[in-house]
Structure formats: structure tokens, C-alpha cells
Amino acid sequence: MSLPPSSLRPPSTTALSDYWTGRKILFVGIGGVGMSGLARLARSRGAIVSGSDRIPTIITEGLIAEGISVSFDQDGGELPEGTELVIHSAAIPADHPELLAAQSASIETQTYAQALGSAMLGRTGVAVAGTHGKSTTTAMLGVALKHSGLDPSAIVGAACQQLNDDDHAPSGFRLGSATIPQGPLAGEPGLILAEACEFQRSFHNLRPTLAAITSVEADHLDIYGSLDAVVQAFCEFARLLPEAKRGGRLLINHEGAHRREVTAGVSCDVRTIGFAPTADYHISVELGGGAQRIEIAEGRHRLCGFDLNLPGEHMAFDAATAAVLATWCGADPYLVGEALSNFQGVDRRMQFRGELRGKGWDESSPGVRLYDDYGHHPTE
């Protein structure tokens, strides 16, 4: 069920264009998938963008081709003339020469997560959090909303060809409309989709209106020290959502996300999703024909059904989560199912690389199928 337009209001009316227009911004670590997307987003809103990184990559080549200046000499600590803001990825150490130069010149610095939170102001932010499943779910949601004509912006931490047109170089970024162009929420602030990463509590900087939590497990214990601290961090993230009467909604895993502890004290509307019949959104899966047939029911009401060509229960859960979020954004369930039936995945998440054949193998015999699944959490 989607929200009525009057209730879907972002937590701030400060538009991204008002915040970044005309500012000269240096992105340190611009070659990252998320950072490159954020740089493109800032540029589309009128910022004067440049960047730096250690080595050239296909991502930096794409940025340069689009007219963004990228430097590969970070050691000198020299900032572009007139720099007003330095945004850096979480991987950049505090003693990085360019950060020290900004500090010496009293130039404002922000982490990637802080800047991403600013990007959600004045938009309808949708954040996907969880120990695992973030990239796949966010990409699925972006593809579903694109296919449904809702023209979202999206920043995903892994490349997904389908986020953009077929002739566009694979990336994790998509630039969408400033307002939702059609559907029951037409005219509302445009959709911006992003992963909400728990590393270093980065997701506490985001300002979403809608969110999902796919899973909560013991991870990044070098940062948190204990599972209890991880659960508390997700609870604090959930409390960032606006209250229900202002459109705040959270979709959380019914069984694998410590939902009672995480949602304690939140003021947003909370709904659960999972394979248990008692979940608010019940997922059922039937295998056959090389695909998973996924059905989603809200109580006794059938919400959506589709065939998913990616294997694994975790992929079924991610797809169902994306489907529910898409309908919350006003997408037609039929179009959502159509998009997810054709979803081809993101890089390094059960990504099919091809078949290998040994010397002298009979060409008619099947080869060894190679999949790249480096990006998944060990539980999956």
C-alpha cells in the first residue's frame, strides 16, 4: 500500500540545489562507486566538482569523459583554487594530505555519509540498511522504480547496468527527477535511493523518509565491539525516520534483524517482511524452471508476484523487500514484478562470469560455470 501524497513529506525542505549550487567541491577518493555517484549528483545540482584518487580506473575515466577534473597526485596536499568544501570517503585517513590542507585553510570537510545525508534533504529519501543485502536491494528498487516511470535517483555501492540505459557504462549511480513525475505521489519531492551503511555508524548521517532493514548480525566488531552495540546502532538509525504522520515508514526483516530491540521507541510506522506467515508482508517461494517464483501477500491481499532469475533465499528476500518499498513509493505492483522478473543482478553478487572448459573437452559437454559472489556476507 502506498502512502497518500499529503503524508509523504521529507524531513526537511532544504533543497540539495540550495545547499550545493555554485560551491566548489573536491571529492577525495572520487573513484569509489558511491563517491563517484555522489559527485555526479552534486554536479547535477550546480556544484563545481573536482576530485582526486590514487590511480586511474574505469570509473575515473568516465568522470573525466563527463568533464569532471580528476587528479591522481594526492601527496602534495594542494587543493584546487577556490575549494569551499572537501568531501572524503570513509577509507581516507585523518592525516591525508588533502584533508590536512583543508583543515589548515579552515575549509569545511564532510564524510561521504554526511554529504549523502545532505543530498536527501528536500527529497523523498529511501535508505536500505542491513548487515547484508544493501547493494542488491537498493539496485532492485532502483530498477523497479525506473521501469515504473517514477524516475528515481540512486546511489548503489556496486555497479548495476540496468540502472541506466543499455549504452551507459555500468555504474552504481542514476540521476532522476527533482519531483516524482507520475503515479499517486506525482509532484512530491523526487526519490533518492541509497544504501545505509553501518560501518563507523555512517548511516546515522542519513535523513530518509522510508527505510528498510534487511538483517542485523554481528559485523564490524572492530568498530562496535559487540552484537548489542550493533543492534543499538540500528535502533538509532530507525529513530531517524520521521514520525508516521509525516510519512516515516520502516520495513524490517521479521526474523533476522532483532526487530523488537531495533524498533523500540521509534515513532515511524513499522511493518515486517519475511517467510513467516505472521509477517506483515509474507514471502512465499516456489522453485522450478531455473527461476524462483516469488509471491508477496499483505495479509490476505496478494501484493505482487514475479519470477526471479537469481538463486538463493537471500535474493528472494531482497527482491521482495525492494518490491514492497517500490509500492510504498507509488509504483504499480504489476510493473514492479515485471522489472524484477528481468533483473540481472549487480557486480560480484552471484554474478555469472562464464563457462570454463579444459583442454580437449568435448564442445557438446557442459563446462564449469563460474560465479563471482565476493560481495556477499558469509551468512548468505
CORCORGI-V720412 format. One record per pair of residues at least 6 apart in sequence whose ideal C-beta (glycine too) atoms are under 8 Angstrom apart, sorted by the first residue. I is the first residue (numbers start at 1). GAP is how many residues later the second one is. Records with the same first field share a line. If there is no record, write none. Layout:
I: GAP, GAP
This chain:
1: 297, 326, 327
2: 181, 182, 183, 325, 326, 327, 328, 329
3: 182, 244, 246, 325, 327
4: 180
5: 179, 180, 181, 182, 183
7: 238, 239, 240
8: 116, 177, 180, 201, 239
9: 180, 200, 233, 237, 238
10: 110, 111, 112, 113, 114, 115, 179, 197, 199, 237
11: 110, 196, 198, 231, 235
12: 109, 110, 195
13: 108, 109
14: 107, 108
15: 106, 107
16: 25, 29, 102, 103, 105, 106, 107
17: 28, 29, 161
18: 104
19: 99, 102
20: 22, 25, 26, 27, 98
21: 24, 25, 26
22: 24, 25, 26
23: 24, 25, 61, 62
24: 23, 24, 26, 56, 58, 59, 60, 61
25: 14, 17, 22, 23, 24, 25, 58, 59, 60, 61, 62
26: 24, 25, 26, 53, 54, 57, 59, 60, 61, 72, 76
27: 8, 11, 12, 22, 23, 24, 25, 60, 61
28: 23, 24, 25, 46, 58, 59, 60, 61, 64, 68, 70, 71
29: 6, 22, 23, 24, 59, 60, 62, 63, 83
30: 6, 9, 21, 22, 23, 30, 33, 38, 40
31: 20, 22, 23, 24, 26, 28, 29, 39
32: 27, 57, 59, 80
33: 26, 123, 124, 125, 126, 138, 139, 140
34: 55, 78, 82, 121, 122, 123, 138, 161
35: 16, 52, 54, 77
36: 23, 24, 26, 27, 135, 137
37: 117, 118, 119, 134, 135, 136
38: 49, 74, 77, 78, 81, 117
39: 10, 12, 24, 29
40: 23, 26, 28, 133, 135
41: 78, 112, 114, 132, 134
42: 7, 73, 77
43: 6, 25
44: 131
49: 19
50: 18, 19, 20, 21, 30, 33
51: 9, 12, 17, 18, 19, 20
52: 18, 19, 20, 21, 22, 46
53: 7, 17, 19, 21
54: 18, 20
55: 17
56: 16
58: 111
59: 112
60: 10, 12
62: 107, 109
63: 7
64: 6
69: 11
74: 22, 23, 24
75: 22
76: 21
77: 20, 21, 23, 24
78: 23
79: 7, 19, 22, 23, 26, 28
83: 19, 24
84: 23, 24
85: 22, 23, 24, 25
86: 12, 13, 16, 21, 22, 23, 24
87: 22, 23, 24, 25, 27, 28
88: 8, 10, 11, 21, 22, 23, 24
89: 22, 23
90: 21, 22, 23, 109, 110, 112
92: 7
99: 10
101: 6
102: 6, 7
103: 6
110: 8
111: 91, 94
112: 90
113: 84, 89, 90, 91, 92, 93
114: 91
116: 39, 78, 89, 90
117: 88, 89, 90
119: 36, 73, 75
120: 7, 72, 74, 86, 87, 88
121: 86
122: 67
123: 30, 55, 66, 67, 68, 69
124: 56, 61, 64, 65, 66, 67, 68, 85, 86, 205
125: 67, 69, 81, 82, 83, 84, 85
126: 15, 26, 65, 66, 67, 68, 82, 83, 84, 85, 199, 203
127: 66, 67, 68, 69, 76, 79, 81, 83, 84, 85
128: 6, 9, 10, 13, 65, 66, 67, 68, 83, 84, 86, 193, 197
129: 66, 67, 68, 69, 74, 82, 83, 84, 85, 105, 108
130: 7, 82, 83, 84, 85, 86, 123, 127
131: 67, 83, 84, 85, 86, 88, 99, 246, 248
132: 82, 83, 85, 182, 244, 245, 247, 248
133: 81, 82, 181, 184, 185, 188, 244, 247
134: 23, 61, 62, 63, 80
135: 21, 22, 23, 37, 60, 211, 214, 240
136: 22, 179, 182, 209, 210, 213
137: 75, 77, 181, 182, 184, 185
138: 16, 18, 19, 55, 56, 57, 184
139: 15, 17, 19, 21, 23, 24, 33, 207
140: 178, 179, 182, 183, 200, 203
141: 11, 13, 52, 181, 184, 185
142: 10, 12, 14, 18, 21, 32, 51
143: 17, 19, 20, 196, 197, 200
144: 178, 179, 182, 187, 191, 192, 195, 196
145: 6, 7, 46, 48, 181, 184, 186
146: 6, 16, 17, 28, 30, 193
147: 188, 189, 191, 192
148: 35, 178, 183, 184, 187, 188, 191
149: 32, 33, 34, 186
150: 26, 30, 31, 32, 33, 35, 41, 179, 180, 181
151: 25, 26, 29, 30, 39, 40
152: 22, 24, 38, 39, 40, 41, 177
153: 21, 22, 23, 24, 37, 38, 39, 40
154: 9, 18, 19, 20, 22, 38, 39, 40
155: 17, 18, 37, 38, 39, 40
156: 7, 16, 17, 37, 38, 39, 190
157: 15, 38, 40
158: 14, 188, 189, 190, 191, 217
159: 11, 12, 13, 187, 188
160: 10, 11, 12, 185, 186, 187
161: 7, 9, 183
162: 180, 181, 182
163: 8, 9, 10, 11
164: 7, 10
170: 177
172: 174
176: 14, 15, 16
177: 13
178: 11, 12
179: 7, 8, 9, 10, 11
180: 6, 7, 8, 9, 10, 11, 149, 150
183: 147, 148, 149
184: 146
185: 144, 145
191: 138
194: 12, 14
196: 6, 7, 10, 12, 15, 41
197: 6
198: 21, 22, 32, 35, 36, 39
199: 21, 24
200: 20, 23
201: 22, 32, 35
203: 30, 34
204: 29, 32, 33, 36
206: 31, 34
207: 33
208: 32, 33
209: 32, 33, 38, 39, 40
210: 31, 37, 38, 39, 40, 41, 115, 118, 119
211: 26, 27, 30, 38, 39, 40
212: 38, 39, 40, 109, 112, 113
213: 21, 24, 25, 37, 38, 39, 40, 44, 46, 49
214: 39, 42, 43, 103, 104, 107
215: 38, 41, 42, 162, 164
216: 14, 15, 18, 37, 40, 41, 42, 46
217: 10, 13, 39, 160, 162
218: 8, 9, 12
219: 11, 158
220: 10
221: 9
224: 6, 9
231: 27, 30, 31
234: 23, 24, 28
235: 26, 27, 28, 29, 30, 31
238: 12, 14, 24, 25, 28, 30, 32
239: 26, 27, 28
241: 7, 8, 9, 25, 26, 27
242: 6, 25, 26
243: 24, 25
244: 23, 24, 25
248: 19, 20, 21
249: 19, 20, 21, 22, 79
250: 13, 16, 18, 19, 20, 21
251: 20, 21, 22, 30, 70, 73, 74, 77
252: 7, 10, 11, 18, 19, 20, 21
253: 6, 19, 20, 21, 64
254: 18, 19, 20, 21, 22, 24, 25, 26
255: 19, 20, 21, 24
256: 18
259: 11, 13
263: 7
271: 9, 10, 53
272: 7, 8, 9
273: 6, 7, 8, 10, 44, 47, 48, 51
274: 7, 8, 9, 43
275: 7, 8, 9, 10, 38, 42
276: 6
280: 18, 19
281: 15, 16, 17, 22, 39, 43
282: 14, 15, 16
283: 11, 12, 13, 33, 34, 37
284: 10, 11, 13
285: 7, 8, 9, 10, 28, 31
286: 6, 7, 9
287: 6
289: 18
290: 19
291: 16, 17, 18
292: 15, 16, 18, 19, 23, 24
293: 12, 13, 14
294: 11, 12, 13, 14, 22, 25, 26, 46
295: 7, 9, 10
296: 6, 7, 8, 9, 24, 27, 28
297: 6
303: 20, 21, 24, 30
304: 19, 20, 23, 29, 30, 32, 33
305: 32
306: 13, 17, 30, 31, 32, 34, 35
307: 34
308: 7, 8, 11, 32, 33, 35
309: 32, 34, 35
310: 9, 33, 35, 40
311: 39
312: 38, 68
314: 62, 66
315: 35
319: 21, 24
322: 18
323: 10, 13, 14, 17
326: 10
327: 6, 9
345: 6
346: 29
347: 25, 28
348: 24, 25, 26, 27
349: 24, 26, 27
350: 21, 22, 23, 26
351: 20, 21, 22
352: 17, 18, 19
353: 17, 18, 19
354: 15, 16
355: 11, 12, 13, 14, 15
356: 11, 12, 14
357: 6, 10, 11
361: 6
